[in-house]
């Protein structure tokens, strides 16, 4: 009895031509959205539990849901190289990787503009530039590796920019007023959910608080 055909988890299964070092590099770049989701936001919730970060992650999830709805509605095929990549059973417009990365880049840049990110001064703009560079590389990698056409990645990038900007406005103009309520709710107190976007320099604030607590503990032990 023949075995049924196997299907890979496309989110983490990226192919490139053997011996192509640049393709190998771009394959890793193509996995950046996975690293952000699993490494970045999961660790952020475990160690920081910031409402701004949670809303950021929620926006990316909504963006990806919209991407899937559009793909299933439009049903535009991937390029002919999809046969080699075993991806012809999925749709290509718009590119979800491009949409994810450009949503992330525009949202992070707007957070930097408002001074909400942990980095300060020129470092926040260096980090913003790095995310835009990664977004462009991710978009290029999807075409180079044969997963998408140029039109598909540009559609994903455009949609990501629009959704990222709109969601940032929703969070910081509408949802922001409910942050204190969430902080003081039973859920917020149980999971230590907090909002520090009103603090100019969070790293300095936490550093000084930690030092003060250490000094106070040492004084009580003497």
Secondary structure, DSSP 8 states (H G I E B T S, - for coil): ---------TTT-----TT-HHHHHHHHHTTHHHIIIIIIIHHHHHHT-BHHHHHHHHHHHHHHHHHHHHHHHH--B--TTHHHHT-TTSB-SS-HHHHHHHHHHHHHHHHHHTT-SS--THHHHHHHHHHHHHHHHHHHHHHHTTSS-HHHHHHHHHHHHHHHHHHHHHHHHTGGGGHHHHHHSHHHHHHT-B--TTSS-HHHHHHHHHHHHHHHHHHHH-
